[in-house]
């Protein structure tokens, strides 16, 4: 399952009225997505993906200083729960 996130007007990560993900024992892939194309942002041709057990920090890092109308972060759990 994939979840999409954005920053609210004061810079907090969120997805509407839903709760934020909490630190997990399971690793997640967090991708920066261009809303205009629906594609993962690439740097030198490689997709920008952060692998983490704390998606809140990864989302904040990826969306920091970016226009929320253009960018979103998507979180995908990897493998089974530990």
C-alpha positions as CSV (number, residue, x, y, z in Angstrom):
1,X,0.0,0.0,0.0
2,X,1.2,3.5,-0.9
3,X,0.4,6.7,0.9
4,X,0.9,10.2,-0.4
5,X,1.8,13.2,1.8
6,X,2.2,16.9,1.5
7,X,3.2,19.9,3.7
8,X,0.5,22.1,5.2
9,X,0.9,25.9,5.0
10,X,3.2,26.0,8.1
11,X,5.5,23.2,6.9
12,X,4.1,20.1,8.8
13,X,3.8,16.9,6.9
14,X,0.4,15.5,6.6
15,X,-2.3,14.0,4.4
16,X,-5.5,15.9,5.1
17,X,-7.1,14.8,8.4
18,X,-5.4,11.4,8.5
19,X,-2.8,10.5,11.1
20,X,0.9,10.6,10.2
21,X,2.9,7.4,10.0
22,X,4.9,6.6,13.1
23,X,8.4,5.2,13.3
24,X,8.2,1.6,12.1
25,X,10.0,-1.6,12.7
26,X,9.5,-2.1,9.0
27,X,11.5,-0.3,6.4
28,X,9.8,2.0,3.9
29,X,10.7,3.6,0.6
30,X,9.8,7.3,0.5
31,X,9.7,8.8,-3.0
32,X,9.5,12.4,-4.1
33,X,6.7,12.7,-6.7
34,X,6.1,15.5,-9.2
35,X,2.3,16.0,-9.2
36,X,2.4,17.4,-12.7
37,X,3.7,14.2,-14.2
38,X,3.0,11.6,-11.5
39,X,6.6,10.5,-11.9
40,X,9.3,10.0,-9.2
41,X,11.8,12.9,-9.2
42,X,15.2,11.9,-10.7
43,X,18.7,13.2,-10.1
44,X,21.2,12.4,-12.8
45,X,18.7,9.9,-14.2
46,X,18.2,8.0,-10.9
47,X,15.0,8.1,-8.9
48,X,15.2,9.9,-5.6
49,X,14.2,7.4,-3.0
50,X,14.9,7.4,0.8
51,X,14.8,4.1,2.6
52,X,13.9,4.6,6.3
53,X,12.1,3.3,9.3
54,X,11.0,6.8,10.2
55,X,8.9,8.1,7.3
56,X,7.9,11.3,9.1
57,X,11.6,12.5,9.0
58,X,12.0,11.4,5.4
59,X,8.9,13.2,4.2
60,X,9.9,16.4,6.0
61,X,13.4,16.2,4.4
62,X,12.1,15.6,0.9
63,X,9.4,18.3,1.0
64,X,11.4,20.9,2.8
65,X,11.5,24.1,0.8
66,X,9.4,22.7,-2.1
67,X,6.1,24.0,-3.4
68,X,3.4,21.7,-2.1
69,X,1.3,22.3,-5.2
70,X,4.0,20.6,-7.3
71,X,5.5,18.0,-5.0
72,X,4.3,15.1,-2.8
73,X,5.9,12.3,-1.0
74,X,4.8,8.6,-1.3
75,X,5.5,6.0,1.3
76,X,5.7,2.3,0.4
77,X,6.3,-0.4,3.0
78,X,9.1,-2.8,2.0
79,X,8.8,-6.5,2.8
80,X,7.0,-8.0,5.8
81,X,6.9,-6.5,9.3
82,X,9.9,-7.3,11.5
